[in-house]
Amino acid sequence: MKTLREIADVLKAAQHEKSMTVTRLVEETGLTAVTLRGLLTAKTDPQLTTLMAVADALGLEVMLVPQAISASLAVAAQPNHIDVPTLVSSALKRGGTSK
């Protein structure tokens, strides 16, 4: 991640996945609602401790990794959408069975 927007998007996705409201995040982190909203909308540049507290509440970890490894991690995190037909699916498409 290289921008505040990317960080905010990851945090919002985790917030949505955990069905966690801003009110609950306020309770769990001790931060103000204004601070959280600023972070989640990429409107403010958070302190590292603020980012760490929100990440922790959302089950995330803030990590520093070498840039060479970062690219590999980003590729590995992408869902695999390659559709490889099986023998069964190919036979069903043909409308018959294979022998």
C-alpha positions as CSV (number, residue, x, y, z in Angstrom):
1,M,0.0,0.0,0.0
2,K,1.3,3.4,-0.9
3,T,-1.5,5.8,-0.3
4,L,-3.8,6.7,2.5
5,R,-6.7,5.8,0.2
6,E,-5.4,2.2,-0.1
7,I,-5.0,1.9,3.7
8,A,-8.5,3.3,4.2
9,D,-9.9,0.8,1.7
10,V,-8.3,-2.1,3.5
11,L,-9.6,-0.9,6.8
12,K,-13.1,-0.3,5.5
13,A,-13.2,-3.8,3.9
14,A,-12.1,-5.4,7.2
15,Q,-14.7,-3.2,9.0
16,H,-17.4,-4.4,6.6
17,E,-16.3,-8.1,6.9
18,K,-16.5,-7.9,10.7
19,S,-19.8,-5.9,10.6
20,M,-18.2,-3.4,13.0
21,T,-19.7,0.0,13.3
22,V,-17.7,3.2,13.9
23,T,-19.3,3.3,17.4
24,R,-17.9,-0.1,18.2
25,L,-14.5,0.8,16.8
26,V,-14.6,3.9,19.1
27,E,-15.3,1.7,22.1
28,E,-12.6,-0.8,21.2
29,T,-9.8,1.6,20.3
30,G,-10.6,4.6,22.6
31,L,-10.3,6.9,19.6
32,T,-12.8,9.6,18.7
33,A,-15.4,9.0,16.0
34,V,-14.0,12.0,14.1
35,T,-10.5,10.4,14.1
36,L,-11.9,7.1,12.9
37,R,-14.0,8.6,10.2
38,G,-11.0,10.7,9.0
39,L,-8.9,7.5,8.8
40,L,-11.6,5.4,7.1
41,T,-12.2,8.1,4.5
42,A,-8.5,8.9,3.9
43,K,-9.2,12.5,4.9
44,T,-6.5,12.6,7.7
45,D,-3.0,11.4,8.0
46,P,-3.1,9.2,11.1
47,Q,-0.4,8.7,13.7
48,L,1.2,5.2,13.5
49,T,-0.3,4.3,16.9
50,T,-3.8,5.2,15.7
51,L,-3.4,3.0,12.6
52,M,-2.0,0.2,14.8
53,A,-5.0,0.5,17.2
54,V,-7.6,0.4,14.4
55,A,-5.8,-2.4,12.6
56,D,-5.7,-4.4,15.8
57,A,-9.4,-3.9,16.5
58,L,-10.1,-5.1,13.0
59,G,-7.9,-8.2,13.3
60,L,-5.2,-6.8,11.1
61,E,-1.5,-6.3,11.6
62,V,0.6,-3.3,10.5
63,M,3.9,-4.6,8.9
64,L,6.9,-3.2,7.2
65,V,8.3,-5.5,4.5
66,P,11.0,-5.0,1.9
67,Q,9.6,-3.6,-1.4
68,A,10.9,-6.6,-3.3
69,I,8.7,-8.8,-1.2
70,S,5.8,-6.4,-1.2
71,A,5.1,-7.0,-4.9
72,S,5.0,-10.8,-4.4
73,L,2.6,-10.5,-1.5
74,A,0.2,-8.3,-3.6
75,V,0.2,-10.9,-6.3
76,A,-0.4,-13.7,-3.9
77,A,-3.3,-11.9,-2.3
78,Q,-5.2,-11.6,-5.6
79,P,-8.0,-14.2,-6.0
80,N,-7.3,-16.8,-8.6
81,H,-10.0,-16.5,-11.3
82,I,-8.6,-19.0,-13.8
83,D,-11.4,-21.2,-15.0
84,V,-9.9,-24.6,-15.8
85,P,-12.5,-27.0,-17.2
86,T,-12.8,-30.4,-15.7
87,L,-13.6,-33.6,-17.7
88,V,-17.0,-33.6,-16.1
89,S,-17.8,-29.9,-17.0
90,S,-16.5,-30.5,-20.5
91,A,-18.8,-33.5,-20.9
92,L,-21.8,-31.7,-19.5
93,K,-21.2,-28.9,-22.0
94,R,-21.1,-31.4,-24.9
95,G,-24.3,-32.9,-23.5
96,G,-22.9,-36.4,-23.3
97,T,-20.6,-38.5,-21.4
98,S,-16.9,-39.3,-21.9
99,K,-15.6,-42.8,-22.2
